[in-house]
Amino acid sequence: MTDGGDVAVVGVGVKAPGGTTVDELWRSLCAARSTAEPYKDERLPVDAAVLVSRVEGFEPAEYFSAVERRRLDRALQLALAAAQDAVDDVTGAPWPAPERRAVVCGVGFGAAATWEEQHARLLAGGLRALAPLTVTVVMPSAAPSLLSLRHQLAGPASSVSAACASGAVAIGHAMELLRREAADVVLAGGFDSLVSYAVVCAFLRLGVMSSRTDDPTLAARPFDEARDGFVMGEGAGFLVLQRTSDALAGGREILARITGHAENSDAYHLVAPHPEGAGALLCMRAALADAGLTPAGLGSVNAHATGTVVGDLAEARALTALLADRQVPVTALKGTTGHLVAASGAVEAVVTALTVARGTVPPVAGLRNLDPAVTLDVVNGEPRSVGPAPALSTSFGFGGANACLVMEPA
């Protein structure tokens, strides 16, 4: 751990395929349950095979008024609801004064569905067909602005965008706010909902999505030798963070501690990762150094592992170089959740905190035959008991964005 101090996770909330609560998602992961299903839209070409993972069982009426439900994009609903759950999860003393509360959100495509809907209305009905509050819904800063209003977060409020690493980057930035004492409590996380027609088509055209429509349960299969791309998903994950010393003084229940973080760029390619995972490896090492740990101290890894051929292999090579000959249990969530893009790192951070606290590593859903080129100890079939131990969570995105977090037991 650095002199800057570690950060306590004192509240968590998720809305994800596989679970609208933390415990529900954990059960789905431990059961290696797939959530992939065919995406149906009459506008799709007849030969287009698309699979998505949706958040089932989410009831917006439990969180928002009828007016709010009409105005808020699906992505923002997921974000605000997951954040509310995280806030409600906090125990102990009252929060500090509003000006000492901050929020950092990882944002990917943001309110993509609203952009698509409002553009269609504009084309069909002209200017007056547009919703008057379109700007306040689609602006990248909408989520932190709305969260500030809902929870009286009068300190720093910002959005960060680093593709699929956005959620993890947001948590790292929140950690630095606490280390610099620019805030005393920070709500941090990420969100995205990319199951709208235009976004699905864009990723389909890019050629990175699985086409395994004959058996959707095997479409998302990180590290499998027959993987053929990811399944588009939606979701949100948020954590309430506080300096550990303050959390203890306030009598808060601590789920886990974040002791290290790092972010960098491959500076290699707009879409493909460095084939040897060079940037990812540097990021992993930097996060461990920030935590004052060596790879020998790791008890598990929560891998980014989207299920793409080149992405999984690059990450596996980086982890193999990091761990040397040591076999550390590795898991990956996207076989269950699909790819949550900006929400990925945040939801994975929540699950990593649970792994650290519960001493159990969930298996990888969809994994049938491990790619022979992957020499990692990938957890398969059943959850693996490892006991309380430090864990590494990795996040990588288009453009070469890399972010890693290190968590340790409370």
N, C-alpha and C positions, 0 to 999 in steps of 0.2 A: 504494500500500500504506500502511496506517495504521501508527502507531507501535507498535501491538500486535503486529505481525509477521505473517508469512504462515505457512501450515501445509503441510507436505509430505504427499502421499499416498504411503505406503510399502508398502501392501498392499491388494489388492482381491479381492473374491470375489462371484460372482453365481449365483443359481439363478433362471432366468427362461424364459418361453416363447421358444424360439429358441436357447437355450443354457444348459447347466449349468456351463459354464466361460466365462471372460471372452473367450477367443479364439473359442469356438464362437458365442457371442452376437454378437460383432463380425462374423463371417462372415455370419450370418443377416441382420444389419442392412445390410451392404454389398450383399447380394444382394436386398434388399427383399423378404424372404420373409415371407409371412403365416403365422400359426400358428392362426388362428381355426378352430373346428370346432363342429358342432352340439352343444348340451347336451341330453342325453337323460335323461328321468326320467318314469316312467309316471304320476307324480302331477301333472305339468303339464297344463293344459288343452290340448285337441287343437289349438286355434288359436294357441297360444303359440309364438313363434319366438324361440329363445334361442341365442346363440353365446358360446363361451368360449375362452380361450387357456390351455392347461395347460403345466406344466413337464414335458416328455417326457425320458425317459432318466435321470431322477434315481433313484439307487439308495440308499435310506436305509441299507441294510445296510453300505455303505461307511463310514458315519459313526456308526452307533448299534448298540448291542447289541439282542438280541431283546426284552428287557424295556423298554428305552428306546423302541423302535419301537412297542410296545403303548401306552405311556403318553403319548408326545408327539403332540400335534396336528400335522396336516400343515403348518400355518403355522409352528409352532415348529421342525419338522424342517428346513424350508427356511431359516429364519433361522439356526439353529445350524450348518448345513452351509455356507452362504455365508460366515458369519463364520469358520468353520474354514479355508476356502480363503483368506480374506483374511489370516489370521494366518500360514498356511503360506507365503504369498507374500512375507513380509517377509524381507529379507536383512540382513547386517551383524551388528553387535554384539548381545549379549543384551539383552532388554528390561530396563527399570528395575525397581526393587523393586516388589512387588505393590501396595503402598499408593500408588504413583505411576501406576498403570494405571487407566483409567476406561472406562466403556461408556455409550453413549446410544443408545436404540432408538426409532425411529419406529413407532408402533403404530396400526393402524386398527381393524378388527374383531377382531383377535387370533385366538383359538382358536374361531372361529365354528362350525366343523364339530363340535368337541367339545361346545359348548353345545347344538347341535341334537341330537346323538346322545344325550347324557346326559338331556336333557329327554324324549326319546322313551322312554328306558329307565325314567325315573321314572314316566311316565304308565302304562307297560305293567306294570312290576313293583314299583313302590313304592320306598321309601327305600333298601332294601338292594340294589336293582338298580343304584344309582349307583356309579360308580367312586370309591373312597376318596380319590384324589388329584385329583379334579375341580377343586377350588379352586386348587391349585398349577399347574394347566395353563391355566385360563381367566383367571387374574388378569392385569391389564394389565402388571404388572411381572415376569411369568414369564420373558420373554426376557432382560432384563438380569440377572436373578437367576441363571438357568442359565448364561449366558455368563460371569458372574463366577466361578462354581464351576468351569467347564471350563477357564478360562484364567487363574485366579488374579488377577482384576481387583478389587483390594481398595480402590480409590479410589471416587470417585462412581459410582453406578450408577442410571440412571433411564430412564423411558419418557416420551415426549412424544407427544401426539396432536393433530394439526392436519389431520384429514381427509387429502386426497390430497397435502398438502404435508408430511406428517409426516416422511418420510425426509430431505428437505432441511432441515427445521427441526432434526432430530436432529444433522445434520452441522454446522449453524451453532452449536448449543449446544456440541458437541464442540470446535469451533474456539475458542469463548470460554473453555472450561476450560483449553485450552493457552495462550491469550493471558494469562490470569490466573495461570498457573503453578499451577493447582489440580491439574494432572496433567501427566505427561510423555509419555504415550502414551494415545490414546483409540481404542477400537473403536466405530465409529458406522455406523448404517445404518437400514434399515427393512424391514418384511416384511408380507405379507398373503396369505391364500388364501381367496378369496371365491367359489369355485365350488361351495359347498354349496347345497342346495335352498332353504332359507329365505332366504339372502342373495340368491341369484339372483332369486327371486320378488319380494323387496322392491325391488330395482332395476328389475325388469321392470315392477312396479306404478308405479314413479316415472316411467316413460316416457323413460328416458335411454339405453337400450341399442339397438344396431342390430338391425334385423329382416331384414337382407339374407341370408337363408338360402339363396337361389337360387345365390349365389356367395360362400361364406364368405371367400374371399381378398380380396374387396372390401368386407367388412363394416366393418373398422376402416380409415378413410381420412382422416387428419388433413388439414384445409385443402381437401379436395375439395369441389366445388360440390354434389355429391350425397350428402354425408355425412349420416348419420341417427342417430348415437349411437355409444357406445363398445362395445367387447367386454370383458366381465369377464375378468380374469386372476388370476394368482397369481404370487408370486415373492418374492425377497429380494435385497438388495444391501448389502454392508458394505465399509467402508474402514478401514484402520488409518492413523491420523493422528499426526503428531509435528511439533513446531516444526522448521522447516527447518534452523535452525542445529544442533539436536541430531541431526537425521537425517544431516546431512553429517558431523558429528563421529563418528557411529557407523558411518560407511561404508555407509549404506543406499542402495539404488537408489530413486530418486525418480521416480515416474510423472508427477506434475504437482504444482503448488502451488495451494492455495486461498487466494486473496488478499482476497476480499471476500464478505460475506454480509449478508442483511437479511431481515426478516420483518415483515408488517403484516396488517391486515384491511381488506377493502372496507367493512365496516360498512354493507352495502347490502341484502343479501337472503340468506335461509337456503340457497338452492340456486343461483340465477342470479348470474353475475358482474355487476359494473357494466358496462353496455353499451359504454362507451368504454374499459373497462379502466383506470379511474382509479387504483384501488388497486394494480393490477399494475404500472402505470407508475411509481408512487412507489417501489414495492419494487425495481424494476429500477434506478432511479436511485440509490437508497440503497446497493444492493450495489456498484455501480460506484464510488460515492464512497468506500465503505469500502476498496475496492481501490486507490483513487487513480487511477482510470482515467476516461476519457470514452468515450462511445459510439463515437467515431472510432477508438478503440484495439481494438475488438472484431474478431476474425477469424471468429467463427461464433456461432450461437445454437442451443441445444438446447431446443426449445419444449415446453411441457406438452401442448398440443394433443391433447385426448381424442377428437376426432371428433364432438363435439356441435355443433349449428348455432350456438348463441349463444356457447358457450365459446371455440371457435376464432376466431370473429370478434372477440370482445372482446380476446383476446390479440393478434391481428393488429393491431388498432387501437393497442394499447399499444406494440407493437414498432415500428410505423410512426412513432408519435410520438417514440419514443426515438431511432430511427436517422435521423429526418428523411429526407433524400433519398438517404442512403447505402444501397446494396444490399449486405447482409451475408448470406452463406449461412445458411439456417435449416433445421434438421432436426427430426424428431419421431419417437420410437420406437414409439408405440402402434399404428402400422400393422402392426408386427411382433409386439410383445409383448402387445397388448391393454392394458387399464388395470389396473395393479398396485396402485392405491390407495396405501396407506401405503408400499409399496415403490417407488413410481414415482420419487420424487425421488432416492432412493438409487441405484437402478439407472441412472437418467439421469446422476447424478453420476459413476458409474464410467465410463459411455460418454463423457461430456464430458471426463474425464481422458484417456481413450484418444484422443479427437479431438485434444486439445491436444498430446499426445505424438507422435501419428502424422501430424499435419498433414492429416488426411482427414476429411471430413464425410460420413456415410452418407446415402443417399437416404431418402425417406419411402415406405414400403410402402403400397400401396393407392391412391396418388395417381394419378389419371388426368387429371382436368381441374381445374386450380386455380380456386378460387372467384374470380370477377372482382373481388369486394370485397376480396380479400386481395392486397395489392400488394407482398408480401415476395418475396425471392429464395429460394423454397422449393426445396431440392435434390430433384430427381426423376430417376428412371431409373438413373443411375450415381453412384458416390461422387464427391465433389468434392475435389480436392487444393487445400489452402489454405496449407500450410506451418504451422510452429509459430506459434501466435498465441493471445491470450487468448480465452476463450469464456464465454458467459453461459448458465447453466442455470436454467430457470424452473419453478416448481411452484405450482399453485393448487388449492384445494379447496373443498368445500361449506362454507357459512358464511362465505365470503369470505376464507379463509386463504390468504395469499400468502408464498412464500419463494423467494429467488433466491441463487444461488451464482456467484462469478466464479472461474475457473481460469486459470492461466497456465503456460507451459512450465517444466519443471524447470531 
